[in-house]
């Protein structure tokens, strides 16, 4: 029984890693579509999100099934509950990657972001992709050093997020309303993507320590 | 044992109703602070969000404790898992009410939204408050008719959300970049608030039918 349970937990972990890998591809393609105005890549991200949604759904069903059959307690129980939380966050990260791709599609063939902000969004996108890759590694290895790195990268994204507002609200901003809207939404999506990664990192920390850490705002 | 468990489930339900009531007050005050540029009301919402966060945290601890001690199966298990999901959504709704209040505070003593959009945001706010009230009732009664009403009100909020973008991107828009940013973010927050209510309504539907419904994007 115990051995079966351990095998099922590994299955849960494998599925989280798979989901995270899908999210990684999605944000990588979304940020490239966004930065390069590549509409076919954007379409690919948008079409691919349903795969992440169904992976989340089937992982949730598996986790609930394990709770019912195995009746885990203590750390084992926390692993399964955390898996439900992590799956929900990964699903949202997929949605946010899709939203970034949608912005690129809406504005095509125009570039979605004016020249003056391109390097900022390039850096935000690169950080989101790096965070997604580290998240996959963290889910594989539970190496808390990676959780720390994700938090640091999220801090940098928060700085960039603030800098986008400074730019848009500054005296030298020449963008039209459409540029202002796009920059506002795109910055918010990039920032929320990283927030969810931090929430997942906290969940993994919860597994390691048993201290429940609330999701951040 | 069974009776104790039923009592614990009622405790979970009562706590969800309490949380939802806090969210209801929060969005009511946030939208009033936002529409009337009432900075002290905004401060109250911002300070009050930690109460919702700790309610979520303690509810999650209770739910996990029930899973460990009572080892529920079938519908009982689904109730406890749904409670975890609902608590996470209510916590986010509290965050979004806080974000709306923050916008009012940032722009004080200026009004946060230009005249031409005030009636739109007034309607969005009224709908969000109505949705929050219905959510509390739904959590009390599990009356699926209320879930239907919440979905309809969410559809109307989605229309208003689109109309904000139409206004901001239209030829007659005279707002400065700061107005465009505020309208974009405020509209997004109002819309996401309602989305979470719909997600919770789906979770309650899941309890009633046993069909897992994924969270929407």
Interface residues (C-beta under 8 A of the other chain):
Chain A: X49 X53 X54 X56 X57 X60 X61 X64 X67 X68 X71 X73 X74 X77 X78 X81 X84 X85 X88 X91 X92 X95 X98 X99 X165 X168 X169 X173 X175 X177 X178 X180 X181 X184 X185 X188 X212 X214 X215 X217
Chain B: X49 X53 X54 X56 X57 X60 X61 X64 X67 X68 X71 X73 X74 X77 X78 X81 X84 X85 X88 X91 X92 X95 X98 X99 X165 X168 X169 X173 X175 X177 X178 X180 X181 X184 X185 X188 X212 X214 X215 X217
